Amino acid sequence: QSALTQPPSASGSPGQSVTISCTGTSSDIGRYNFVSWYQQHPGKAPKLMVYAVSKRPSGVPDRFSGSKSGNTASLTVSGLQTEDEADYYCSSYASGNDLFFGGGTKLTVL
Amino acid sequence: QVQLQESGPGLVKPSQTLSLTCTVSGGSITSGIFYWSWVRQPAGKGLEWIGRMSPSGSARYNPSLRTRATISGVASSDQFSLKLSSVTAADTAVYYCARENIPWGPESWGQGILVTVSS
């Protein structure tokens, strides 16, 4: 089992929307609705932004939304703000409850 | 609100065993629905799940680290530990402990501790 595949970078201007993809296989993303997304600012611990593909923990703005199609999950950030500039990681469980992360996407707000 | 804090040596010699402890406040590691995990991140790289411990003390590991990692609870305390044997420079990373809510993933994280493997 290898890490999930994410694009290394993404960018958008303030107010725009940007979508980050996370591609897995039929054994993880394609099989289970157990995809989560994390935001990580430099020097900080990751923060859970989306879980169960599209649910948001309390306190996470509704500008962050998640979806899934087949073996690919996506995180969309709408109405980009400067504080959204960070690294974003997806995660998914595979059979046996092993947890895998994507390689991360650096989001730049232009 | 649960809080987690990693502690341990910041420098480990090659071939030795890395030992870290996570102190949990605001929650019990021996009851409830949550699992207790370790995740690491080499500088400039992505996250890697090392493994987790259940409230009953059973552990599960990343297949790539299974032969070297041991996660266990510290008796009579809300602490759990990570031991990683036979370390090399490739094990240099920030190590995070986290509370994991299967199947949603780690939801609460410690601040992380940098461990450098060097002679």
Interface residues (C-beta under 8 A of the other chain):
Chain A: Q1 A3 Y32 F34 S36 Y38 K44 A45 P46 K47 L48 Y51 A52 P57 Y89 S91 Y93 G96 N97 D98 L99 F100 F101 G102 G103 G104
Chain B: S37 V39 K45 G46 L47 E48 W49 R52 R60 N62 P63 Y96 E100 I102 P103 W104 G105 P106 E107 W109 G110 Q111 G112
